[in-house]
Amino acid sequence: MFRWNKNFDSMTLTEESRASYDAIRNGGVGFYEQDRGLVAVWGTEAVQFLDGLITNDMKTLEDGDQMLAAFPNAQGRLLAVVRVLRQGDRFLFETEGATREKLFQNLFRFTYAGDFFVEDLRLKYRTFEVFGELSNLGAAREIARFNGFAFGGTRSLIVSIPVESADAFRESLADAGGTVMSDESFETIRIENGVPKYGVDMDETTIVPELALEGLISYTKGCYIGQEIIARIHFRGHVAKRLTGLILSEPPVLAGGSIPEVELSSADGKNAGRLTSTTYSSSLDRNIALAFVRYDFLEPGTELFIGNAKATVTALPFIN
């Protein structure tokens, strides 16, 4: 699952990437269009069915509010991380493009079991992740307010806009001074913000509590698929490993041009975990990484090793 950002191996960004990165880190607005999933659910039995499928408590979600949640399988392993927005009797589920089909199929199978309906909205909307204050962007703010849905991301807004309004929204963002983010600048800020990506930092082998995402799991709600394993981990005290940050003394070395599995070791040679994503942060002037680190080595400041190079454990996000 390790991903190496080759564009950062010289500790420099392209001019385009540098402009969008600096704009955001200096308090400006940047935006990045991406493929994400959007699924609508409704019906008189929607809350009942949904509450048995996700890690958060659907019964507590008020009209107009939203929450973070995960869909686990029976072993407590991750199918998808979602944001849920309630609009009256309808629920909107927003997720990564990589988990859209899993999410939809996991929900659709219950349409035969009761008053429960599911619609895939992906082709009807385009999605933009906006960093900075959308409220300062005039026409773009109004288009988002009246035509789209805004989900609170990690230090960002994920805005889904109907396809017929999406070009106007994008143009309004740019006209008001928003900067189009390059792939490289978006990836760097994602890692600096400590946001895991499906297929890179997490996948179907990840046990949900290992992500340590605030507000992801309710431990007071009733039963749901995978709940027994997730609760057992919580009440015994801790997970075996957890996603965290690392400050690297140097970037990992590619072996023969291929992307290796990069393992971490402790000072006494014990296996301490593995890297998942890495990049160069110009704000920190450091190579940084996301990694799954074993519980015994999670204390911030702990020095681990990648070969002879040092990797110092740090809390997420890297930049507040």
C-alpha positions as CSV (number, residue, x, y, z in Angstrom):
1,M,0.0,0.0,0.0
2,F,3.0,2.3,0.1
3,R,3.0,5.3,-2.2
4,W,6.0,7.4,-3.1
5,N,5.5,10.9,-4.5
6,K,8.3,11.0,-7.1
7,N,7.7,14.7,-7.7
8,F,9.0,15.6,-4.3
9,D,12.3,13.7,-4.3
10,S,14.3,16.8,-5.2
11,M,12.6,18.8,-2.3
12,T,11.1,21.2,-4.9
13,L,7.6,21.7,-6.3
14,T,6.8,22.7,-9.9
15,E,5.9,26.4,-10.3
16,E,2.2,25.5,-10.6
17,S,2.2,23.3,-7.5
18,R,4.2,25.8,-5.5
19,A,1.7,28.6,-6.3
20,S,-1.4,26.6,-5.2
21,Y,0.4,25.1,-2.1
22,D,1.6,28.6,-1.0
23,A,-1.8,30.1,-1.5
24,I,-3.5,27.7,0.9
25,R,-0.8,27.7,3.5
26,N,-0.8,31.5,3.5
27,G,-4.5,31.7,4.2
28,G,-5.9,31.8,0.6
29,V,-8.4,29.5,-1.1
30,G,-7.6,26.5,-3.3
31,F,-9.8,23.9,-4.9
32,Y,-9.4,20.5,-6.4
33,E,-11.9,18.6,-8.5
34,Q,-11.9,14.9,-7.9
35,D,-13.9,11.7,-8.5
36,R,-16.0,10.9,-5.4
37,G,-19.1,9.0,-4.6
38,L,-22.5,10.4,-3.6
39,V,-25.4,8.1,-2.6
40,A,-28.9,9.0,-1.4
41,V,-30.9,6.8,1.0
42,W,-34.5,7.3,2.2
43,G,-37.5,5.3,3.4
44,T,-39.4,4.8,6.7
45,E,-36.9,2.0,7.7
46,A,-33.8,3.9,6.6
47,V,-32.5,4.8,10.1
48,Q,-33.1,1.2,11.3
49,F,-31.2,-0.3,8.5
50,L,-28.4,2.3,8.4
51,D,-27.9,2.0,12.2
52,G,-27.1,-1.7,11.8
53,L,-24.5,-1.0,9.1
54,I,-22.3,1.9,10.3
55,T,-20.1,2.7,13.2
56,N,-21.8,6.0,14.3
57,D,-25.2,6.5,15.8
58,M,-27.7,7.4,13.0
59,K,-30.5,7.9,15.6
60,T,-28.7,11.0,16.9
61,L,-28.3,12.7,13.5
62,E,-30.6,15.8,13.3
63,D,-32.0,17.4,10.2
64,G,-29.3,19.5,8.5
65,D,-26.5,17.9,10.6
66,Q,-23.7,15.5,9.4
67,M,-21.4,13.0,10.9
68,L,-18.3,10.9,10.0
69,A,-18.8,7.1,10.0
70,A,-17.4,3.9,8.6
71,F,-18.9,0.8,7.0
72,P,-17.2,-2.2,8.4
73,N,-17.5,-5.9,7.5
74,A,-18.3,-8.6,10.0
75,Q,-14.6,-8.8,11.0
76,G,-14.6,-5.0,11.8
77,R,-12.5,-4.3,8.7
78,L,-13.0,-1.3,6.6
79,L,-15.4,-1.1,3.6
80,A,-15.7,2.7,3.3
81,V,-15.3,5.9,5.3
82,V,-18.2,8.2,4.7
83,R,-19.7,11.5,5.7
84,V,-23.5,11.4,6.2
85,L,-25.7,14.5,5.8
86,R,-29.3,14.4,6.9
87,Q,-31.9,16.3,4.8
88,G,-35.3,15.6,6.4
89,D,-36.1,12.0,5.7
90,R,-33.2,11.6,3.2
91,F,-29.6,10.8,4.0
92,L,-26.7,11.6,1.7
93,F,-23.5,9.5,1.9
94,E,-20.3,11.0,0.6
95,T,-17.2,8.9,0.1
96,E,-14.0,8.4,-2.0
97,G,-14.3,7.3,-5.6
98,A,-12.4,4.1,-4.7
99,T,-15.2,3.1,-2.2
100,R,-18.3,4.3,-4.1
101,E,-19.2,1.0,-5.6
102,K,-18.6,-0.9,-2.3
103,L,-20.8,1.6,-0.5
104,F,-23.6,1.5,-3.0
105,Q,-23.7,-2.3,-3.2
106,N,-23.6,-2.6,0.5
107,L,-26.7,-0.4,0.8
108,F,-28.6,-1.6,-2.3
109,R,-28.9,-5.1,-1.0
110,F,-31.3,-3.9,1.7
111,T,-33.8,-2.4,-0.8
112,Y,-35.4,-5.8,-1.0
113,A,-35.9,-6.1,2.7
114,G,-38.2,-3.2,3.5
115,D,-39.1,0.4,3.0
116,F,-35.5,1.4,2.1
117,F,-34.4,3.1,-1.1
118,V,-31.0,3.9,-2.5
119,E,-29.8,6.1,-5.5
120,D,-26.3,6.5,-6.9
121,L,-26.0,10.3,-7.5
122,R,-22.4,10.2,-8.8
123,L,-23.2,11.0,-12.5
124,K,-25.5,13.9,-11.4
125,Y,-22.9,15.8,-9.4
126,R,-19.3,16.9,-9.7
127,T,-17.2,17.2,-6.5
128,F,-14.7,19.9,-5.5
129,E,-12.6,19.9,-2.3
130,V,-12.2,23.5,-1.2
131,F,-9.5,24.6,1.2
132,G,-10.0,28.0,2.8
133,E,-13.0,30.2,3.4
134,L,-15.7,29.5,0.8
135,S,-17.8,32.2,2.5
136,N,-15.5,34.8,1.0
137,L,-16.0,33.7,-2.6
138,G,-19.2,35.4,-3.5
139,A,-21.0,33.7,-6.5
140,A,-19.3,30.4,-5.7
141,R,-20.7,30.5,-2.2
142,E,-24.2,31.2,-3.5
143,I,-24.1,28.4,-6.1
144,A,-23.0,25.9,-3.4
145,R,-25.6,27.2,-1.0
146,F,-28.6,26.8,-3.4
147,N,-27.5,24.1,-5.8
148,G,-25.1,21.7,-4.0
149,F,-24.2,19.9,-0.8
150,A,-21.2,20.8,1.4
151,F,-19.6,18.2,3.6
152,G,-17.1,19.1,6.3
153,G,-13.7,17.6,5.5
154,T,-10.5,17.7,7.4
155,R,-9.6,21.5,7.2
156,S,-11.6,21.6,3.9
157,L,-15.1,21.5,2.5
158,I,-16.1,18.8,0.1
159,V,-18.8,20.4,-2.2
160,S,-21.0,18.4,-4.6
161,I,-22.5,20.5,-7.3
162,P,-25.1,19.4,-10.0
163,V,-23.3,18.9,-13.3
164,E,-25.3,21.7,-14.9
165,S,-24.0,24.2,-12.3
166,A,-20.5,22.8,-11.9
167,D,-18.7,24.8,-14.6
168,A,-20.2,28.0,-13.2
169,F,-19.1,27.0,-9.7
170,R,-15.6,26.3,-10.8
171,E,-15.4,29.6,-12.8
172,S,-16.7,31.5,-9.8
173,L,-14.1,30.1,-7.5
174,A,-11.3,31.1,-10.0
175,D,-12.8,34.5,-10.6
176,A,-12.9,35.2,-6.9
177,G,-9.2,34.4,-6.4
178,G,-9.4,30.6,-5.7
179,T,-6.4,28.7,-6.9
180,V,-6.7,25.5,-8.9
181,M,-4.6,22.9,-7.0
182,S,-2.3,20.5,-8.8
183,D,-2.2,16.8,-8.0
184,E,1.1,17.3,-6.2
185,S,0.0,20.2,-4.0
186,F,-3.3,18.4,-3.1
187,E,-1.4,15.2,-2.2
188,T,1.1,17.1,0.0
189,I,-1.7,19.0,1.9
190,R,-3.6,15.7,2.3
191,I,-0.6,14.1,4.0
192,E,0.2,17.2,6.1
193,N,-3.5,17.2,7.3
194,G,-3.2,13.5,8.2
195,V,-6.0,12.4,5.9
196,P,-5.8,8.7,4.9
197,K,-6.6,7.7,1.3
198,Y,-8.3,4.4,0.5
199,G,-6.0,2.0,-1.4
200,V,-3.0,3.9,-0.2
201,D,-3.2,4.3,3.6
202,M,-6.2,2.1,4.3
203,D,-8.0,-0.8,2.6
204,E,-10.2,-3.8,3.3
205,T,-7.5,-5.2,5.7
206,T,-7.7,-2.1,8.0
207,I,-9.5,-2.6,11.2
208,V,-11.7,0.6,11.7
209,P,-10.2,1.8,15.0
210,E,-6.7,1.7,13.6
211,L,-7.5,4.9,11.7
212,A,-8.0,6.9,14.9
213,L,-10.3,9.4,13.2
214,E,-12.1,11.6,15.7
215,G,-15.9,11.1,15.8
216,L,-15.8,8.0,13.5
217,I,-17.2,5.4,16.0
218,S,-19.9,5.5,18.7
219,Y,-19.3,3.1,21.5
220,T,-22.7,3.7,23.1
221,K,-25.1,2.7,20.2
222,G,-26.6,-0.7,19.7
223,C,-25.3,-3.5,17.6
224,Y,-24.1,-3.2,14.0
225,I,-22.1,-5.3,11.6
226,G,-18.5,-5.7,13.0
227,Q,-19.5,-4.1,16.3
228,E,-18.3,-6.9,18.5
229,I,-14.7,-6.8,17.3
230,I,-14.5,-3.0,17.3
231,A,-15.9,-2.8,20.8
232,R,-13.6,-5.5,22.1
233,I,-10.6,-3.6,20.8
234,H,-11.8,-0.4,22.4
235,F,-12.6,-1.9,25.8
236,R,-9.5,-3.9,26.1
237,G,-7.6,-0.6,25.9
238,H,-5.9,-0.1,22.5
239,V,-5.4,-1.3,19.0
240,A,-2.3,-3.3,18.0
241,K,-1.3,-0.5,15.6
242,R,-2.5,2.9,14.5
243,L,-2.2,5.4,11.8
244,T,0.1,8.2,12.8
245,G,2.7,10.7,11.4
246,L,6.5,10.4,10.9
247,I,9.2,13.0,10.4
248,L,11.8,11.4,8.2
249,S,15.5,12.3,8.2
250,E,15.6,11.5,4.4
251,P,13.1,10.2,1.8
252,P,12.8,6.4,1.4
253,V,14.9,5.0,-1.4
254,L,13.3,3.3,-4.4
255,A,14.6,-0.2,-5.1
256,G,15.3,-0.6,-8.8
257,G,12.7,2.0,-9.7
258,S,9.9,0.0,-8.0
259,I,7.8,1.0,-5.0
260,P,8.9,-1.2,-2.1
261,E,7.1,-2.1,1.1
262,V,8.9,0.2,3.5
263,E,9.1,-1.3,7.0
264,L,9.9,0.5,10.2
265,S,12.1,-0.9,13.0
266,S,12.8,0.1,16.6
267,A,16.2,0.9,18.0
268,D,16.6,-2.7,19.1
269,G,15.6,-4.1,15.7
270,K,12.0,-5.0,16.3
271,N,9.3,-4.6,13.6
272,A,7.6,-1.3,14.4
273,G,5.2,-0.9,11.5
274,R,5.2,0.4,7.9
275,L,4.9,3.5,5.8
276,T,1.9,4.2,3.6
277,S,2.3,7.7,2.1
278,T,5.2,10.1,2.0
279,T,5.9,13.5,0.7
280,Y,8.1,16.6,1.2
281,S,6.5,19.4,3.2
282,S,8.0,22.8,2.3
283,S,6.2,24.4,5.3
284,L,8.0,22.1,7.7
285,D,11.2,21.7,5.5
286,R,11.0,18.0,6.2
287,N,10.2,14.7,4.6
288,I,7.0,13.4,6.2
289,A,5.0,10.2,6.1
290,L,1.8,8.6,7.2
291,A,2.4,5.1,8.7
292,F,0.8,2.4,10.7
293,V,3.0,2.2,13.9
294,R,2.7,-0.6,16.5
295,Y,1.2,0.4,19.8
296,D,4.5,0.1,21.8
297,F,6.1,2.8,19.6
298,L,3.3,5.3,19.2
299,E,4.5,7.9,21.8
300,P,5.3,11.2,19.9
301,G,9.1,11.7,19.8
302,T,9.8,7.9,19.5
303,E,12.7,7.3,17.1
304,L,12.3,4.5,14.6
305,F,14.4,3.5,11.6
306,I,14.1,2.8,7.9
307,G,17.4,1.1,7.4
308,N,19.8,3.7,8.8
309,A,17.5,6.6,8.3
310,K,15.6,8.0,11.3
311,A,11.8,8.3,11.4
312,T,10.4,10.2,14.4
313,V,6.8,9.6,15.5
314,T,4.6,12.7,15.6
315,A,0.9,13.4,16.2
316,L,-1.4,14.2,13.3
317,P,-2.0,16.6,11.7
318,F,1.5,17.7,10.9
319,I,0.3,21.3,10.5
320,N,-2.5,22.8,12.6
